[in-house]
Structure formats: C-alpha cells, structure tokens
Amino acid sequence: MAHMLKNVRVPPNSASLEEARSRTFEFFRTCCRSIPHVMDIYNLHDVVSPSQLRSAAASELRKNASVTNPKVIDMLLFKGMEELMNIVNQSKQRHHIVGKYVVGNQGLVQDLAAKDQDKSNFLKNFYSSNYS
C-alpha cells in the first residue's frame, strides 16, 4: 500500500474551485482505499470497524467544507496527504490513531446507564447532583 501512495502528490495550485473539489474527492477515495491496510498494520480490528474509520475520515474532510479558496483547499489537501503518508508509513503509533480517529474529540464515550442499575439510591442522587 505504501508504494501506491508514493506516486500520489497534490499539485501546487488548483486552477479553479471545481478542480480543487475533484482533488478532494480523489484524496478521500485514496483514504478509503488505504483503510484496510491501516487496520492491518495498526491492529485496529478489535477497536473499530472499517466503516467507522471511513466516517471519521469523512468527518475530518467535512470540517473544512465551508472553505472556498482553492489555494487554502490545496494546502489542506497537502496536510491531509502528509497525515495519510505518516499513518501508512507507520510514523505514528497505535494510540495516536485510536486517540484521534477512533475516540475523537468527544473523549471516551461510556455508557453509564447500564452501570447505575446496581447502585443504591443514595449514590445515584449523589452522582446526579455533583457530576451533572
């Protein structure tokens, strides 16, 4: 997979917004094609599914959906390609990938409703009043 990405480069300037948009879609396709390889090299099968990684990549791209300047889009594509190359070339460790793309910005999401079943009413009231 790394040999496929060696030839992928972001040209310095897009001529128009449509050209930058098509390069963005091509970059997303490249990311999606590299997901199975990334899952294998970082052993992510027990933590996340390929579709969840694909949606994480899509959400990273959607963060900048409002950008309309082709030069800025080219710069963001360059940074994205650099990030993808670092991931595929194993310049990052597993916890970097899990922290950024699996857990994300909202932190570790825990289901506290199932754990509350065994607690007493006193503890339920205490937790709801002090930690809500």
Phi and psi in radians as a Rosetta constraint file:
Dihedral C 1 N 2 CA 2 C 2 CIRCULARHARMONIC -1.132 0.35
Dihedral N 2 CA 2 C 2 N 3 CIRCULARHARMONIC -0.570 0.35
Dihedral C 2 N 3 CA 3 C 3 CIRCULARHARMONIC -1.191 0.35
Dihedral N 3 CA 3 C 3 N 4 CIRCULARHARMONIC -0.474 0.35
Dihedral C 3 N 4 CA 4 C 4 CIRCULARHARMONIC -1.219 0.35
Dihedral N 4 CA 4 C 4 N 5 CIRCULARHARMONIC -0.629 0.35
Dihedral C 4 N 5 CA 5 C 5 CIRCULARHARMONIC -1.424 0.35
Dihedral N 5 CA 5 C 5 N 6 CIRCULARHARMONIC -0.243 0.35
Dihedral C 5 N 6 CA 6 C 6 CIRCULARHARMONIC -1.116 0.35
Dihedral N 6 CA 6 C 6 N 7 CIRCULARHARMONIC -0.569 0.35
Dihedral C 6 N 7 CA 7 C 7 CIRCULARHARMONIC -1.541 0.35
Dihedral N 7 CA 7 C 7 N 8 CIRCULARHARMONIC -0.149 0.35
Dihedral C 7 N 8 CA 8 C 8 CIRCULARHARMONIC -1.481 0.35
Dihedral N 8 CA 8 C 8 N 9 CIRCULARHARMONIC 2.087 0.35
Dihedral C 8 N 9 CA 9 C 9 CIRCULARHARMONIC -2.365 0.35
Dihedral N 9 CA 9 C 9 N 10 CIRCULARHARMONIC 2.614 0.35
Dihedral C 9 N 10 CA 10 C 10 CIRCULARHARMONIC -1.604 0.35
Dihedral N 10 CA 10 C 10 N 11 CIRCULARHARMONIC 2.090 0.35
Dihedral C 10 N 11 CA 11 C 11 CIRCULARHARMONIC -1.064 0.35
Dihedral N 11 CA 11 C 11 N 12 CIRCULARHARMONIC 2.690 0.35
Dihedral C 11 N 12 CA 12 C 12 CIRCULARHARMONIC -1.060 0.35
Dihedral N 12 CA 12 C 12 N 13 CIRCULARHARMONIC -0.719 0.35
Dihedral C 12 N 13 CA 13 C 13 CIRCULARHARMONIC -2.435 0.35
Dihedral N 13 CA 13 C 13 N 14 CIRCULARHARMONIC 2.398 0.35
Dihedral C 13 N 14 CA 14 C 14 CIRCULARHARMONIC -1.543 0.35
Dihedral N 14 CA 14 C 14 N 15 CIRCULARHARMONIC 2.461 0.35
Dihedral C 14 N 15 CA 15 C 15 CIRCULARHARMONIC -1.308 0.35
Dihedral N 15 CA 15 C 15 N 16 CIRCULARHARMONIC -0.558 0.35
Dihedral C 15 N 16 CA 16 C 16 CIRCULARHARMONIC -2.554 0.35
Dihedral N 16 CA 16 C 16 N 17 CIRCULARHARMONIC 3.046 0.35
Dihedral C 16 N 17 CA 17 C 17 CIRCULARHARMONIC -1.172 0.35
Dihedral N 17 CA 17 C 17 N 18 CIRCULARHARMONIC -0.635 0.35
Dihedral C 17 N 18 CA 18 C 18 CIRCULARHARMONIC -1.136 0.35
Dihedral N 18 CA 18 C 18 N 19 CIRCULARHARMONIC -0.679 0.35
Dihedral C 18 N 19 CA 19 C 19 CIRCULARHARMONIC -1.158 0.35
Dihedral N 19 CA 19 C 19 N 20 CIRCULARHARMONIC -0.715 0.35
Dihedral C 19 N 20 CA 20 C 20 CIRCULARHARMONIC -1.140 0.35
Dihedral N 20 CA 20 C 20 N 21 CIRCULARHARMONIC -0.644 0.35
Dihedral C 20 N 21 CA 21 C 21 CIRCULARHARMONIC -1.145 0.35
Dihedral N 21 CA 21 C 21 N 22 CIRCULARHARMONIC -0.737 0.35
Dihedral C 21 N 22 CA 22 C 22 CIRCULARHARMONIC -1.178 0.35
Dihedral N 22 CA 22 C 22 N 23 CIRCULARHARMONIC -0.612 0.35
Dihedral C 22 N 23 CA 23 C 23 CIRCULARHARMONIC -1.170 0.35
Dihedral N 23 CA 23 C 23 N 24 CIRCULARHARMONIC -0.609 0.35
Dihedral C 23 N 24 CA 24 C 24 CIRCULARHARMONIC -1.124 0.35
Dihedral N 24 CA 24 C 24 N 25 CIRCULARHARMONIC -0.768 0.35
Dihedral C 24 N 25 CA 25 C 25 CIRCULARHARMONIC -1.115 0.35
Dihedral N 25 CA 25 C 25 N 26 CIRCULARHARMONIC -0.674 0.35
Dihedral C 25 N 26 CA 26 C 26 CIRCULARHARMONIC -1.149 0.35
Dihedral N 26 CA 26 C 26 N 27 CIRCULARHARMONIC -0.674 0.35
Dihedral C 26 N 27 CA 27 C 27 CIRCULARHARMONIC -1.116 0.35
Dihedral N 27 CA 27 C 27 N 28 CIRCULARHARMONIC -0.730 0.35
Dihedral C 27 N 28 CA 28 C 28 CIRCULARHARMONIC -1.102 0.35
Dihedral N 28 CA 28 C 28 N 29 CIRCULARHARMONIC -0.709 0.35
Dihedral C 28 N 29 CA 29 C 29 CIRCULARHARMONIC -1.081 0.35
Dihedral N 29 CA 29 C 29 N 30 CIRCULARHARMONIC -0.705 0.35
Dihedral C 29 N 30 CA 30 C 30 CIRCULARHARMONIC -1.098 0.35
Dihedral N 30 CA 30 C 30 N 31 CIRCULARHARMONIC -0.719 0.35
Dihedral C 30 N 31 CA 31 C 31 CIRCULARHARMONIC -1.079 0.35
Dihedral N 31 CA 31 C 31 N 32 CIRCULARHARMONIC -0.781 0.35
Dihedral C 31 N 32 CA 32 C 32 CIRCULARHARMONIC -1.142 0.35
Dihedral N 32 CA 32 C 32 N 33 CIRCULARHARMONIC -0.619 0.35
Dihedral C 32 N 33 CA 33 C 33 CIRCULARHARMONIC -1.223 0.35
Dihedral N 33 CA 33 C 33 N 34 CIRCULARHARMONIC -0.469 0.35
Dihedral C 33 N 34 CA 34 C 34 CIRCULARHARMONIC -1.537 0.35
Dihedral N 34 CA 34 C 34 N 35 CIRCULARHARMONIC -0.145 0.35
Dihedral C 34 N 35 CA 35 C 35 CIRCULARHARMONIC -1.051 0.35
Dihedral N 35 CA 35 C 35 N 36 CIRCULARHARMONIC -0.797 0.35
Dihedral C 35 N 36 CA 36 C 36 CIRCULARHARMONIC -1.045 0.35
Dihedral N 36 CA 36 C 36 N 37 CIRCULARHARMONIC -0.666 0.35
Dihedral C 36 N 37 CA 37 C 37 CIRCULARHARMONIC -1.166 0.35
Dihedral N 37 CA 37 C 37 N 38 CIRCULARHARMONIC -0.737 0.35
Dihedral C 37 N 38 CA 38 C 38 CIRCULARHARMONIC -1.119 0.35
Dihedral N 38 CA 38 C 38 N 39 CIRCULARHARMONIC -0.705 0.35
Dihedral C 38 N 39 CA 39 C 39 CIRCULARHARMONIC -1.059 0.35
Dihedral N 39 CA 39 C 39 N 40 CIRCULARHARMONIC -0.663 0.35
Dihedral C 39 N 40 CA 40 C 40 CIRCULARHARMONIC -1.279 0.35
Dihedral N 40 CA 40 C 40 N 41 CIRCULARHARMONIC -0.817 0.35
Dihedral C 40 N 41 CA 41 C 41 CIRCULARHARMONIC -1.279 0.35
Dihedral N 41 CA 41 C 41 N 42 CIRCULARHARMONIC -0.478 0.35
Dihedral C 41 N 42 CA 42 C 42 CIRCULARHARMONIC -1.770 0.35
Dihedral N 42 CA 42 C 42 N 43 CIRCULARHARMONIC 0.028 0.35
Dihedral C 42 N 43 CA 43 C 43 CIRCULARHARMONIC 0.909 0.35
Dihedral N 43 CA 43 C 43 N 44 CIRCULARHARMONIC 1.015 0.35
Dihedral C 43 N 44 CA 44 C 44 CIRCULARHARMONIC -1.690 0.35
Dihedral N 44 CA 44 C 44 N 45 CIRCULARHARMONIC 0.093 0.35
Dihedral C 44 N 45 CA 45 C 45 CIRCULARHARMONIC -1.108 0.35
Dihedral N 45 CA 45 C 45 N 46 CIRCULARHARMONIC -0.528 0.35
Dihedral C 45 N 46 CA 46 C 46 CIRCULARHARMONIC -1.439 0.35
Dihedral N 46 CA 46 C 46 N 47 CIRCULARHARMONIC -0.204 0.35
Dihedral C 46 N 47 CA 47 C 47 CIRCULARHARMONIC -1.859 0.35
Dihedral N 47 CA 47 C 47 N 48 CIRCULARHARMONIC -0.661 0.35
Dihedral C 47 N 48 CA 48 C 48 CIRCULARHARMONIC -2.611 0.35
Dihedral N 48 CA 48 C 48 N 49 CIRCULARHARMONIC 2.701 0.35
Dihedral C 48 N 49 CA 49 C 49 CIRCULARHARMONIC -1.680 0.35
Dihedral N 49 CA 49 C 49 N 50 CIRCULARHARMONIC 2.807 0.35
Dihedral C 49 N 50 CA 50 C 50 CIRCULARHARMONIC -1.037 0.35
Dihedral N 50 CA 50 C 50 N 51 CIRCULARHARMONIC -0.616 0.35
Dihedral C 50 N 51 CA 51 C 51 CIRCULARHARMONIC -1.186 0.35
Dihedral N 51 CA 51 C 51 N 52 CIRCULARHARMONIC -0.569 0.35
Dihedral C 51 N 52 CA 52 C 52 CIRCULARHARMONIC -1.216 0.35
Dihedral N 52 CA 52 C 52 N 53 CIRCULARHARMONIC -0.657 0.35
Dihedral C 52 N 53 CA 53 C 53 CIRCULARHARMONIC -1.157 0.35
Dihedral N 53 CA 53 C 53 N 54 CIRCULARHARMONIC -0.661 0.35
Dihedral C 53 N 54 CA 54 C 54 CIRCULARHARMONIC -1.104 0.35
Dihedral N 54 CA 54 C 54 N 55 CIRCULARHARMONIC -0.735 0.35
Dihedral C 54 N 55 CA 55 C 55 CIRCULARHARMONIC -1.225 0.35
Dihedral N 55 CA 55 C 55 N 56 CIRCULARHARMONIC -0.530 0.35
Dihedral C 55 N 56 CA 56 C 56 CIRCULARHARMONIC -1.165 0.35
Dihedral N 56 CA 56 C 56 N 57 CIRCULARHARMONIC -0.712 0.35
Dihedral C 56 N 57 CA 57 C 57 CIRCULARHARMONIC -1.127 0.35
Dihedral N 57 CA 57 C 57 N 58 CIRCULARHARMONIC -0.707 0.35
Dihedral C 57 N 58 CA 58 C 58 CIRCULARHARMONIC -1.137 0.35
Dihedral N 58 CA 58 C 58 N 59 CIRCULARHARMONIC -0.664 0.35
Dihedral C 58 N 59 CA 59 C 59 CIRCULARHARMONIC -1.212 0.35
Dihedral N 59 CA 59 C 59 N 60 CIRCULARHARMONIC -0.580 0.35
Dihedral C 59 N 60 CA 60 C 60 CIRCULARHARMONIC -1.111 0.35
Dihedral N 60 CA 60 C 60 N 61 CIRCULARHARMONIC -0.676 0.35
Dihedral C 60 N 61 CA 61 C 61 CIRCULARHARMONIC -1.238 0.35
Dihedral N 61 CA 61 C 61 N 62 CIRCULARHARMONIC -0.640 0.35
Dihedral C 61 N 62 CA 62 C 62 CIRCULARHARMONIC -1.233 0.35
Dihedral N 62 CA 62 C 62 N 63 CIRCULARHARMONIC -0.330 0.35
Dihedral C 62 N 63 CA 63 C 63 CIRCULARHARMONIC -1.027 0.35
Dihedral N 63 CA 63 C 63 N 64 CIRCULARHARMONIC -0.538 0.35
Dihedral C 63 N 64 CA 64 C 64 CIRCULARHARMONIC -1.914 0.35
Dihedral N 64 CA 64 C 64 N 65 CIRCULARHARMONIC 0.503 0.35
Dihedral C 64 N 65 CA 65 C 65 CIRCULARHARMONIC -1.175 0.35
Dihedral N 65 CA 65 C 65 N 66 CIRCULARHARMONIC -0.400 0.35
Dihedral C 65 N 66 CA 66 C 66 CIRCULARHARMONIC -1.475 0.35
Dihedral N 66 CA 66 C 66 N 67 CIRCULARHARMONIC -0.083 0.35
Dihedral C 66 N 67 CA 67 C 67 CIRCULARHARMONIC -1.283 0.35
Dihedral N 67 CA 67 C 67 N 68 CIRCULARHARMONIC 2.265 0.35
Dihedral C 67 N 68 CA 68 C 68 CIRCULARHARMONIC -2.097 0.35
Dihedral N 68 CA 68 C 68 N 69 CIRCULARHARMONIC -0.090 0.35
Dihedral C 68 N 69 CA 69 C 69 CIRCULARHARMONIC -1.471 0.35
Dihedral N 69 CA 69 C 69 N 70 CIRCULARHARMONIC 2.076 0.35
Dihedral C 69 N 70 CA 70 C 70 CIRCULARHARMONIC -1.039 0.35
Dihedral N 70 CA 70 C 70 N 71 CIRCULARHARMONIC -0.561 0.35
Dihedral C 70 N 71 CA 71 C 71 CIRCULARHARMONIC -1.187 0.35
Dihedral N 71 CA 71 C 71 N 72 CIRCULARHARMONIC -0.665 0.35
Dihedral C 71 N 72 CA 72 C 72 CIRCULARHARMONIC -1.199 0.35
Dihedral N 72 CA 72 C 72 N 73 CIRCULARHARMONIC -0.687 0.35
Dihedral C 72 N 73 CA 73 C 73 CIRCULARHARMONIC -1.093 0.35
Dihedral N 73 CA 73 C 73 N 74 CIRCULARHARMONIC -0.735 0.35
Dihedral C 73 N 74 CA 74 C 74 CIRCULARHARMONIC -1.075 0.35
Dihedral N 74 CA 74 C 74 N 75 CIRCULARHARMONIC -0.710 0.35
Dihedral C 74 N 75 CA 75 C 75 CIRCULARHARMONIC -1.128 0.35
Dihedral N 75 CA 75 C 75 N 76 CIRCULARHARMONIC -0.734 0.35
Dihedral C 75 N 76 CA 76 C 76 CIRCULARHARMONIC -1.157 0.35
Dihedral N 76 CA 76 C 76 N 77 CIRCULARHARMONIC -0.648 0.35
Dihedral C 76 N 77 CA 77 C 77 CIRCULARHARMONIC -1.126 0.35
Dihedral N 77 CA 77 C 77 N 78 CIRCULARHARMONIC -0.685 0.35
Dihedral C 77 N 78 CA 78 C 78 CIRCULARHARMONIC -1.091 0.35
Dihedral N 78 CA 78 C 78 N 79 CIRCULARHARMONIC -0.785 0.35
Dihedral C 78 N 79 CA 79 C 79 CIRCULARHARMONIC -1.125 0.35
Dihedral N 79 CA 79 C 79 N 80 CIRCULARHARMONIC -0.682 0.35
Dihedral C 79 N 80 CA 80 C 80 CIRCULARHARMONIC -1.143 0.35
Dihedral N 80 CA 80 C 80 N 81 CIRCULARHARMONIC -0.707 0.35
Dihedral C 80 N 81 CA 81 C 81 CIRCULARHARMONIC -1.150 0.35
Dihedral N 81 CA 81 C 81 N 82 CIRCULARHARMONIC -0.674 0.35
Dihedral C 81 N 82 CA 82 C 82 CIRCULARHARMONIC -1.103 0.35
Dihedral N 82 CA 82 C 82 N 83 CIRCULARHARMONIC -0.737 0.35
Dihedral C 82 N 83 CA 83 C 83 CIRCULARHARMONIC -1.099 0.35
Dihedral N 83 CA 83 C 83 N 84 CIRCULARHARMONIC -0.761 0.35
Dihedral C 83 N 84 CA 84 C 84 CIRCULARHARMONIC -1.113 0.35
Dihedral N 84 CA 84 C 84 N 85 CIRCULARHARMONIC -0.726 0.35
Dihedral C 84 N 85 CA 85 C 85 CIRCULARHARMONIC -1.120 0.35
Dihedral N 85 CA 85 C 85 N 86 CIRCULARHARMONIC -0.695 0.35
Dihedral C 85 N 86 CA 86 C 86 CIRCULARHARMONIC -1.106 0.35
Dihedral N 86 CA 86 C 86 N 87 CIRCULARHARMONIC -0.668 0.35
Dihedral C 86 N 87 CA 87 C 87 CIRCULARHARMONIC -1.219 0.35
Dihedral N 87 CA 87 C 87 N 88 CIRCULARHARMONIC -0.819 0.35
Dihedral C 87 N 88 CA 88 C 88 CIRCULARHARMONIC -1.197 0.35
Dihedral N 88 CA 88 C 88 N 89 CIRCULARHARMONIC -0.619 0.35
Dihedral C 88 N 89 CA 89 C 89 CIRCULARHARMONIC -1.452 0.35
Dihedral N 89 CA 89 C 89 N 90 CIRCULARHARMONIC 0.126 0.35
Dihedral C 89 N 90 CA 90 C 90 CIRCULARHARMONIC 1.037 0.35
Dihedral N 90 CA 90 C 90 N 91 CIRCULARHARMONIC 0.681 0.35
Dihedral C 90 N 91 CA 91 C 91 CIRCULARHARMONIC -1.425 0.35
Dihedral N 91 CA 91 C 91 N 92 CIRCULARHARMONIC -0.155 0.35
Dihedral C 91 N 92 CA 92 C 92 CIRCULARHARMONIC -1.990 0.35
Dihedral N 92 CA 92 C 92 N 93 CIRCULARHARMONIC 2.752 0.35
Dihedral C 92 N 93 CA 93 C 93 CIRCULARHARMONIC -1.725 0.35
Dihedral N 93 CA 93 C 93 N 94 CIRCULARHARMONIC 2.939 0.35
Dihedral C 93 N 94 CA 94 C 94 CIRCULARHARMONIC -1.015 0.35
Dihedral N 94 CA 94 C 94 N 95 CIRCULARHARMONIC -0.729 0.35
Dihedral C 94 N 95 CA 95 C 95 CIRCULARHARMONIC -1.180 0.35
Dihedral N 95 CA 95 C 95 N 96 CIRCULARHARMONIC -0.427 0.35
Dihedral C 95 N 96 CA 96 C 96 CIRCULARHARMONIC -1.160 0.35
Dihedral N 96 CA 96 C 96 N 97 CIRCULARHARMONIC -0.775 0.35
Dihedral C 96 N 97 CA 97 C 97 CIRCULARHARMONIC -1.159 0.35
Dihedral N 97 CA 97 C 97 N 98 CIRCULARHARMONIC -0.791 0.35
Dihedral C 97 N 98 CA 98 C 98 CIRCULARHARMONIC -1.115 0.35
Dihedral N 98 CA 98 C 98 N 99 CIRCULARHARMONIC -0.754 0.35
Dihedral C 98 N 99 CA 99 C 99 CIRCULARHARMONIC -1.155 0.35
Dihedral N 99 CA 99 C 99 N 100 CIRCULARHARMONIC -0.650 0.35
Dihedral C 99 N 100 CA 100 C 100 CIRCULARHARMONIC -1.556 0.35
Dihedral N 100 CA 100 C 100 N 101 CIRCULARHARMONIC -0.690 0.35
Dihedral C 100 N 101 CA 101 C 101 CIRCULARHARMONIC -1.910 0.35
Dihedral N 101 CA 101 C 101 N 102 CIRCULARHARMONIC -0.347 0.35
Dihedral C 101 N 102 CA 102 C 102 CIRCULARHARMONIC -1.702 0.35
Dihedral N 102 CA 102 C 102 N 103 CIRCULARHARMONIC -0.977 0.35
Dihedral C 102 N 103 CA 103 C 103 CIRCULARHARMONIC -1.327 0.35
Dihedral N 103 CA 103 C 103 N 104 CIRCULARHARMONIC -0.803 0.35
Dihedral C 103 N 104 CA 104 C 104 CIRCULARHARMONIC 1.389 0.35
Dihedral N 104 CA 104 C 104 N 105 CIRCULARHARMONIC -2.879 0.35
Dihedral C 104 N 105 CA 105 C 105 CIRCULARHARMONIC -1.340 0.35
Dihedral N 105 CA 105 C 105 N 106 CIRCULARHARMONIC -0.405 0.35
Dihedral C 105 N 106 CA 106 C 106 CIRCULARHARMONIC -1.429 0.35
Dihedral N 106 CA 106 C 106 N 107 CIRCULARHARMONIC 0.000 0.35
Dihedral C 106 N 107 CA 107 C 107 CIRCULARHARMONIC 1.399 0.35
Dihedral N 107 CA 107 C 107 N 108 CIRCULARHARMONIC -3.090 0.35
Dihedral C 107 N 108 CA 108 C 108 CIRCULARHARMONIC -1.243 0.35
Dihedral N 108 CA 108 C 108 N 109 CIRCULARHARMONIC 2.090 0.35
Dihedral C 108 N 109 CA 109 C 109 CIRCULARHARMONIC -1.566 0.35
Dihedral N 109 CA 109 C 109 N 110 CIRCULARHARMONIC 2.123 0.35
Dihedral C 109 N 110 CA 110 C 110 CIRCULARHARMONIC -2.054 0.35
Dihedral N 110 CA 110 C 110 N 111 CIRCULARHARMONIC 2.549 0.35
Dihedral C 110 N 111 CA 111 C 111 CIRCULARHARMONIC -1.641 0.35
Dihedral N 111 CA 111 C 111 N 112 CIRCULARHARMONIC 1.757 0.35
Dihedral C 111 N 112 CA 112 C 112 CIRCULARHARMONIC -1.501 0.35
Dihedral N 112 CA 112 C 112 N 113 CIRCULARHARMONIC -0.257 0.35
Dihedral C 112 N 113 CA 113 C 113 CIRCULARHARMONIC -1.143 0.35
Dihedral N 113 CA 113 C 113 N 114 CIRCULARHARMONIC -0.668 0.35
Dihedral C 113 N 114 CA 114 C 114 CIRCULARHARMONIC -1.229 0.35
Dihedral N 114 CA 114 C 114 N 115 CIRCULARHARMONIC -0.527 0.35
Dihedral C 114 N 115 CA 115 C 115 CIRCULARHARMONIC -1.367 0.35
Dihedral N 115 CA 115 C 115 N 116 CIRCULARHARMONIC -0.393 0.35
Dihedral C 115 N 116 CA 116 C 116 CIRCULARHARMONIC -1.272 0.35
Dihedral N 116 CA 116 C 116 N 117 CIRCULARHARMONIC -0.175 0.35
Dihedral C 116 N 117 CA 117 C 117 CIRCULARHARMONIC -1.155 0.35
Dihedral N 117 CA 117 C 117 N 118 CIRCULARHARMONIC -0.597 0.35
Dihedral C 117 N 118 CA 118 C 118 CIRCULARHARMONIC -1.591 0.35
Dihedral N 118 CA 118 C 118 N 119 CIRCULARHARMONIC -0.090 0.35
Dihedral C 118 N 119 CA 119 C 119 CIRCULARHARMONIC -1.533 0.35
Dihedral N 119 CA 119 C 119 N 120 CIRCULARHARMONIC 2.695 0.35
Dihedral C 119 N 120 CA 120 C 120 CIRCULARHARMONIC -1.312 0.35
Dihedral N 120 CA 120 C 120 N 121 CIRCULARHARMONIC 2.916 0.35
Dihedral C 120 N 121 CA 121 C 121 CIRCULARHARMONIC -1.121 0.35
Dihedral N 121 CA 121 C 121 N 122 CIRCULARHARMONIC -0.611 0.35
Dihedral C 121 N 122 CA 122 C 122 CIRCULARHARMONIC -1.052 0.35
Dihedral N 122 CA 122 C 122 N 123 CIRCULARHARMONIC -0.824 0.35
Dihedral C 122 N 123 CA 123 C 123 CIRCULARHARMONIC -1.168 0.35
Dihedral N 123 CA 123 C 123 N 124 CIRCULARHARMONIC -0.667 0.35
Dihedral C 123 N 124 CA 124 C 124 CIRCULARHARMONIC -1.059 0.35
Dihedral N 124 CA 124 C 124 N 125 CIRCULARHARMONIC -0.788 0.35
Dihedral C 124 N 125 CA 125 C 125 CIRCULARHARMONIC -1.170 0.35
Dihedral N 125 CA 125 C 125 N 126 CIRCULARHARMONIC -0.673 0.35
Dihedral C 125 N 126 CA 126 C 126 CIRCULARHARMONIC -1.107 0.35
Dihedral N 126 CA 126 C 126 N 127 CIRCULARHARMONIC -0.837 0.35
Dihedral C 126 N 127 CA 127 C 127 CIRCULARHARMONIC -1.157 0.35
Dihedral N 127 CA 127 C 127 N 128 CIRCULARHARMONIC -0.696 0.35
Dihedral C 127 N 128 CA 128 C 128 CIRCULARHARMONIC -1.226 0.35
Dihedral N 128 CA 128 C 128 N 129 CIRCULARHARMONIC -0.556 0.35
Dihedral C 128 N 129 CA 129 C 129 CIRCULARHARMONIC -1.428 0.35
Dihedral N 129 CA 129 C 129 N 130 CIRCULARHARMONIC -0.569 0.35
Dihedral C 129 N 130 CA 130 C 130 CIRCULARHARMONIC -1.708 0.35
Dihedral N 130 CA 130 C 130 N 131 CIRCULARHARMONIC -0.385 0.35
Dihedral C 130 N 131 CA 131 C 131 CIRCULARHARMONIC -2.108 0.35
Dihedral N 131 CA 131 C 131 N 132 CIRCULARHARMONIC 0.316 0.35
